[in-house]
Structure formats: structure tokens, C-alpha cells
Amino acid sequence: MSGVTVSPSTAMRATPVRAAVGAISEAIGGLPVHVYQRNGDARERAPDHPAYSLLHDQANDWTPASMFREQVTRDALLWGNGYGFINRQDGQPRELIRIRPDAVTVELDTLTSEPRYRIADGAGNRLLDRRDILHIAAPSIDGVKGASPVLECREAIALAITMERHAARLFGRGGRPSGLLKFPQRLGAETAKRIKASWQAAHAGENSGGTAVLEEGGEFQALTLTSTDAQFQQLWQHSILEICRVFRVPPHMVFELGRATWGNAAEMGATFLRFTLDRWIKAWQGEVRLKLIAPEDRATFYAEFLTDDLLRSDLAARATAYSQLIAARVLNPNEVRAMENRAPYEGGDQFINPNTTPGSNANG
């Protein structure tokens, strides 16, 4: 055992944990979310749906929607569970209010595992219906109550904290001296004190690197790092990778760039989306469907995170892809312009191949 106490609050003092939690929660908070309405094979945004503004604009009068999603996801990553209370008026959701994870107790039906939520507040314990709680849970065995990655993998996090403390002690005050002054004869207390003060005044700080003058037959012996000290960086890197495994975050997302190159940066972004964010996105979309969209509307309305920006490549690669998609009639020019935040133009809604259609304007 490391002897280091690890909790959701202390874990955030470890830089790899903070980076991993921030990478996921900030991405969930930053991705655009829209509510769509199906119309046959087509779809269109549904800004008039009550859930639209709660997910896209503001969760309540004091919390932007992006900040609400980020905080609830951060709670789930640290505590295992993130909660939002759904305040309804006339049966319609009007506010989403974050609830502290340590104030909520999840009670499961022994037969069906249907959850009930008991909230501890100033008025005592209140039992809330599951339909009024937006619950984002970390993966767990029972699949309902989330398991905190911080608490389940506390030793891996404790190792990182211990190594950071060791590094601070080692270098904070020059914990390891650069060398020793050796003398053939025993020095008196006053002489030793005088020689030490003289040496530090002449060679410490900005005066380092000068010519040393020794007295009393003294000799300077430089100290070198032991093999254990030389491997400290490797051990520290290993602890960072362990924390990446805990949160399933690619190492480059916590700025461990040992194997990252400019050539594989786009692929690493896709990896982050596929193996890390996708699980949290589906958890959010599933909760929104169950709690913010009425049962009779679920066949028509749904929420979706837009992940295009995470897969966005450089301009030349996008231009080539867009040209191929337009030529294949998968996208029309105005759809491409919308993806690039540009205004549409007249005639840009046609699905034509500018390379084969006579009279088409390939340049738009």
C-alpha cells in the first residue's frame, strides 16, 4: 500500500488524472448537441422542443448547457455517478440542475434493478422518481450505479501522486547535492562552517560554473545519479500510462507524446472519439431519450452530439474529401458550405457531379 489517501478531490491534484478527466469532460461539454425531428428519410433540427434549449443553450438561469454537461461528466469520472435534477412545469422539462454526487443514494429494486434516487438536503432525505433524475454513470458491474474509476484504481493514482511528491522533494531545495567537499584531516566546527559558507557564496546560484579554489587540502567529488534515479523518469511515464488505462484515454490526450507524430495526429483524434468519447456520448444520448423526450415522441425526436470537429483534418484533405463526396452525390455544395460555416448560394442544393454534368458550375 502506498499510504496516500486517494479521493475524487485529491486525485485531481495528480496532473495525469486532471488531464484525463478534463480531456473527456471538456470534450463532452464542448461538442454541439441538437435535438432532431425525423421527417421520413430526412431530418431537421427541432429548436422548439423543450429539451433543445436545455442541451444546446442553457441548462438553467445560472448554468450554460455546455458547463452542465461538462460538470456532470466530470462527476461521473471522479465519483462514478453524475446527476442532474429535471425541473418540470406542466410535465415539460424546464431546467436541468446539477446535484452533488455525494448527496445522492441510488436504491435498486431487488428484482428488476429499477433505480430510485434518495437526495440528502437541508430538509432531510427526499425520494425522487427516476424519471426526474438525469443519471450519467461510469461503467460498473450492475450497470446502473456507476463505479468510481478513482476509487477502484486508487493505487495507480497514488503511485503518480507519490512520484510527484518525490520529485518535488528531490528538486525543490536541491534535495540531492551536486558533490562533496572532502578533506584529509578532521575539520573543526567553525572551520567546516566557514568553508561551506564560502563555497556556497562562490559557486551557488548565478555564480555556478566558476573556478573553484580549495583550502586545507580539500577535494571536490561530484555525485552522479544512481541507476534507480536514472529510471525515475521511466517509472513516472509508466504511472502516467496506468492512469490513461484507468480512464481509457489515449496517452497523447494527457500530453504524453512519446509516440505521437504529426502524421498520425488525425488518426489519434479518431481513436479518442471511437474508444473513449463514444461510450460517454451514447450514455448522454440514452439518458436524454429516456428522461427529456416523452415516450410518445421518441419515434420522432432524438438528440445527437455532433462530432465532426473531432475528425476535422487539414484544409487540403477536407477539400479533396468534399470534392469526392459532391461528385458522388453524397453531399451537395450547400451542405458542404454549411459544414464550413459558410452561407449557401443559389443552385447549391442540387446533387450533381460537376465533373460530368454539362453546364454545371464546378467552382460554385
N, C-alpha and C positions, 0 to 999 in steps of 0.2 A: 504494500500500500504506500502511496506517495505521501500521505499525511496532509495533502492540500484539500481544503474544503471546496467542492465544486457545486455551484448552484446556477440557475439561469442568470443571475446578476453577476456573479463572479466570473462565469465563463466568458462573458463579453469583454473581460479585461485581457483575454488572450487574443492577440491580433489575428491569428488564423480563424478563430471562431467568429470574431466580429466581421471579418471579411466574407466568410462563407454565408453567415446569416444575412448580411447586407446584400450579397450578390443575389440571393433568392428573393428576399422580401422586397428589396428595391425594384427588382425586375417585375414582380407581380404588381407592385404599386404603380410602376411607370408604364406598363402596357395599356394601350387603349382597350376599353370594354364597351361593347354596344349590345343593345337588345334588338333583335331582328324579328321580322314577321314574314313567315312563308306565304308566298302567293304563287301556287302551282309549283313550277320548276324554278321560279325566280324568288328573290328575297329582297327586302328593303328594310332600312332602319326604322325602328318604331320609337321615336322620341317621346310620343305621348304615353307610352306605357309607364306605370308608376315606378318600375324598377330602373328605368333608363337613367333618370337623373341621379338616383342614389348610387349607381355604379359608375356613372360617367362624369358627373358634375360634383355634387357634394352629398356626403352621407348624412349630415345633419348641419345645423346652423353654424357649428364651430369646427367641423372636420371636413376637409376636401375628400372626395371619393378615393383619390389615389393614396392619401395618407391613411385612410381607414383600412384599405386593402393591405397596405404595407405593414401596418401595426398588427393587424390580426394574423397575418402570415408570420411575422416575427414572433408573436406569442406562441404560435403552433410549433415553430422551430425550436424555441427555447423551453417552453413548458410542456409541449406535446399537444396542446389544445389552444385554439384561438376562438373567441366568442364575440358575437355581435347581437345585441338585442334589437328585434324588429318592432318598432313602434308603429302600430296600425291605427288608422282612422277610417271608420266606416268599412272595415275589412280590408282596406288597401294599405300597403306599406308606405309610410311617410318619412321614417327616419331609421337609420342604422347607427346604433350606439355601441361602441366597444365596451366590453365587460372585462375586468381584470381576471386572468385565468385562475389566480389563487382564490377568487371569491366564488367559484363555481364548482359544484359537485355533480357529477354525472351518475345517475342511478339507472341501471338497466333492468328491464323485465327479465326475470329468470328463465322464461320460456322463449320469448321472441327476440330478446335483446333490444327492444324498443327503448330509446333513451328518454329520461326525464331530467330536467335541469333544476337543481336547487341553488338559489342565489343567496349568499350571505350579504346583508346590507345593514344599515342602521336600524331598520325596523325588524330585524330578525332574519329568519330563513323563509324565502318565498319559493314556491314550486311553480315553474313555468312550463308551459306546453312546448313540446319540441318544435312545433311549427313557428314559434316566436323566437327561436334562437338559431342564428346562422353559426354553424359549427364547422371550423376547419381543423382537422385532426392530422397529426403526424402518423405515419404507418405504425400499426400495433397488431398484436395477436388477435384481439377480439374484433378489430375493425371498426369500433365505434369510439371508444375512449382512446385518445392518442397516447403514445408513449414518448416521453421526452428524450430526444437524442442526447441531450446534455447529461441527463441523469443516468441513462443506460450505458453511456460510454464515457463516464466521468474520469476513468483512469487515463484515457488517451488525452483528454483535455488537461488533466492535472499534470501530465508529463510536460506538455507545452508550457504551462504556467511555471512549473519548476525550472525548466531550462531558461525561460526568460528571466526569472529571478536570479539564477546562477550567473547569467551573462551580465546582468546589472551589477551584481556584486563584484564580478571579475574585473569589469572595466570601469565601473562607476568612480572608484577612487584609485585606479591603478592597482587593483587587487593583487596582481602579480608583478613583483618588482622586475625591472629590466635587467638587473645584475646585482652582484655583491661586491663589496669592498673588503678585501682580505689583507690582513696584516700579520707579519711573522711573530710579533710579540703581543702580549695582552695589553689592551689599552685601558687607561683609567676612564672612569665615567665621564669626567669633564672633557678629556681629550676626544673620546668617541662622539660625544655630543657636538663638540666644536667641528670635527671633521665632517660629520653628517650634515650639519647646517651649512658648512662651506661648500660641500659637494652639491647640495640641492640648490643653493643660491647660484652656483656657477653653471649648472648643467640641466636644471629642470625647466619645463615650460618652453618659453621662447629662446632660452639660452642653450637648448639641447643641440648637439652636433658639434660643439666646440672642442678645443684641445684640452685634455684632462691633465692636470698636474697633481701628482700624488706625493704625500709625505709619509714619514715613518716607515718607509719600505713597503708601502701599500701596493696592492694589485687589484685591478678591476676584472671580475669574471662575469661575462654575460650569461644570462639564463635563457635557455631555449624551451619551447613548448614540448610537453611530453606527447607520446602517441595518443593518449586519451584526450588531451587538449586539442590536438590536431584533428581528431574525429568529431569534435563538438559540433561543427557546422553540419556534418553529415547526419548526426543524431537529431539535430534541430530540424533539418529538412525532412527526416523521417517522421517526426512528430507532426509537421505540417501536413504531410500526405495522409497520415492517420486521421486527422480532423477532416480532410477532404473526403475521405471514405465515409466518415460518420454522416456527413450531410449530403453525400453523393454529388459533390461539386468538383468539376474538373480543376486541376491544380492551377491552371492559368487564371481562373476566376478569383483566386486569392493572391494573385501576382507571384506565384511560384512558376517562373518562366524558364526553368531549366531545359525543357524540351520543346518550347514554343518557337516557331519561326514565323516570318511574315507570310510564308507560303501556305501555312496550314491554319492561319488565324480564322478564316471564314469557316472552315470545317470544324474548328473548336467551338465556334459560336453555335453551329448546328448541333453539336454534341451536347452543349449546355442545355439547349432547348429540348432535345429529344430525351435525354436521360435524367435531367434534373427538374426543369421547369414544367414539363408536360404533366407530371403527376400532380403538381400543385394547381395548375390551370384546370385540369379535369375536376379536382376537388372543389374549386370555386364554382365552376360551371354547374356541377351537380347540385351543390347547395343552393345556388340561385334558382335553379329549376324547381327544386322541391319546396323552397321557402318563400320565394318572391314572385313566382308565377303561379296563378291559380290553376288547379287541376284541369279545368275545362279549357284553359288557354295553352296548355303545354304542347299540344299538337301543332299550334300555330306560332307561338312565340318561344324564343330561346335567346340566351346570352352567349357571347363569344369574345374571347380575347384575340386581339389582332397581333400576330407575332411576326409580321413581315419585316419590321425594323431589325429584329434579331438576326434575320437571314440576309440582311441587305449587304450586297457585295459592292465593289468599286463601280464607278460610273461606266467604265468601258464594258465590264462584264454585264451590267444591267442593260446597257444599250443593246448588246448582242442578244440577250435573252428576250428583251421586249420585241426586237425586230422579228425574231423567230416565232414568238407567240402571236404577233399580229399576222405574220404571213400564214401561220397555221390556222388562223381564225379562232384562236382560243380567247384572245382579248381584242377589243377594238381600240383605236388610238385614244379615245377619250377616257377609257378605263385606265390605260397606261398613264395618261396625263394626271388623272386623279391620284394614282399611286405615287406620283412625283410631286403632288400638291400644286398642280398647275391647272389653270382654267380650261374648260373644254372649248372646242371650236366647232363651227357649223360643219356638219358632214362627218364628224369624227366618231359617230355612233355606228357607222356601217362596218360590218365584218367582211372585209375584202382583203385580198392578197395584193399589196401594192406592186409586187414584182411581176404579176401575171395579168392583172386586170387593166385593160386598156383605158387610158384617160384618168386613172387614179393618180392622186397627188401623194407620192411617197413621202414627201417631206412634211406633209400636214400644213 
